[in-house]
Amino acid sequence: MTWSLSPTLSPLLVLAGIQGIIYIYDPLSKERVSVLRGHGGRITSVTAHPRKPHIICTTSRDHTMRLWDLHLPKSMKVVAADPEAARLGPPFGNPLTGGEEEGIGPGKCFAVSAGGVGDGHKATVLDASLHPFLNIVATSSVDHAVMLWMYEPPPSPTASVCTLAIIGRPVFCFKRFHMAQVIRVHWLSPSVLLSQTSQSFSAGHDNFPGKLVVWEWLHYEALKEAAENGVKYARDYLNSTDSSSYKILAEVHIRQPTAMPLSISGTMATLTTSSIIRVIDLSLLIARARPDPDVALLHRDLSLEHEEVNQT
């Protein structure tokens, strides 16, 4: 659930869930405004843009995230940038049956990430957060990764056609510091994110506690400068598949197996479990200390290197 705004600045309530359908209601008139279809699986989260609340992002079990503009009129036609995508059905993700319409009322999908193939998420996408200033959305997934996707803004509501962009590759992919499904991701500032994992239990493998990680995205200034100068940022394969462009600022371990995704307001985060509610002031988190070197391990490695030199 999230809140949005109509073109007349009236509040709109956006709901989505098991059926993969988005419902939009006007709480003042108590009427349904729109019904939007497209996801090929259960919708796991719905999030509004912090500065442009008519733009929303949804994530799903179909391994994708989708961007919608609720101000685009019902009469606007949606076409695919890739003609082959149209065979999947409007809007190119969930083939519709029974002759039903793609949607009822205003609102159109203008971008979708590639999922399950290529460099996109390989499992259910659980959460998303839209950057406040750049055309970038962060997503988190069961596949332990956090990805940053760059998108083009939606067309004007007065345009006759909306070209649905299929984003084939993230601009950044981070998968080195989480060892379990990432159930929450959120921009705390233009360059700092918070991500949350649930506690992991698996037979025959190491178990990991749940974890909150506050980390800095080190390429923010480069993308900001490119956007200000009207220059298209050049993606590179390494950052798109396994980026090291981050700095971990703080970590908190959570050992409650039933912990739910964080609820965040400003720097305050609320963590709910089956028995307690824990409030965390993120601004007071202590920076992660540099780990002490394992002297015994260093001696062992040096000894092995010495033996290899003598053998040669």
Number of C-alpha atoms within 10 A of each C-alpha: 14 15 18 23 19 15 10 6 10 12 16 21 16 22 17 20 16 11 12 22 18 20 19 24 19 18 12 9 9 8 10 15 18 19 20 23 24 21 27 19 20 17 26 21 21 25 21 23 18 15 11 14 19 21 24 24 23 26 29 26 21 23 24 28 32 23 26 20 23 25 17 26 17 17 12 16 13 20 18 19 13 11 8 9 16 16 12 12 14 21 26 22 21 17 16 17 8 5 6 9 12 19 19 15 17 19 24 28 26 25 24 25 22 22 22 14 11 11 16 22 28 19 20 24 30 27 28 30 26 26 21 16 13 15 14 19 22 22 30 31 28 21 19 21 25 28 27 21 22 18 20 11 12 20 14 13 16 9 11 13 15 21 16 21 20 18 20 15 23 27 22 24 27 21 17 13 12 21 20 23 23 27 23 24 27 23 22 20 13 15 15 18 20 22 23 26 28 27 20 16 13 8 6 6 8 9 13 18 17 23 20 21 20 24 19 21 17 13 12 15 12 10 17 15 12 14 15 9 9 9 10 9 14 8 13 12 14 12 16 19 20 15 17 15 14 16 12 16 17 18 19 15 15 18 14 16 14 14 20 17 21 22 13 18 9 11 12 14 16 15 16 17 13 10 9 10 11 12 14 15 12 17 9 10 13 11 11 13 9 6 6 6 8 8 9 9 10 11 11 11 12 12 12 12 11 11 11 10 9 8 6 5
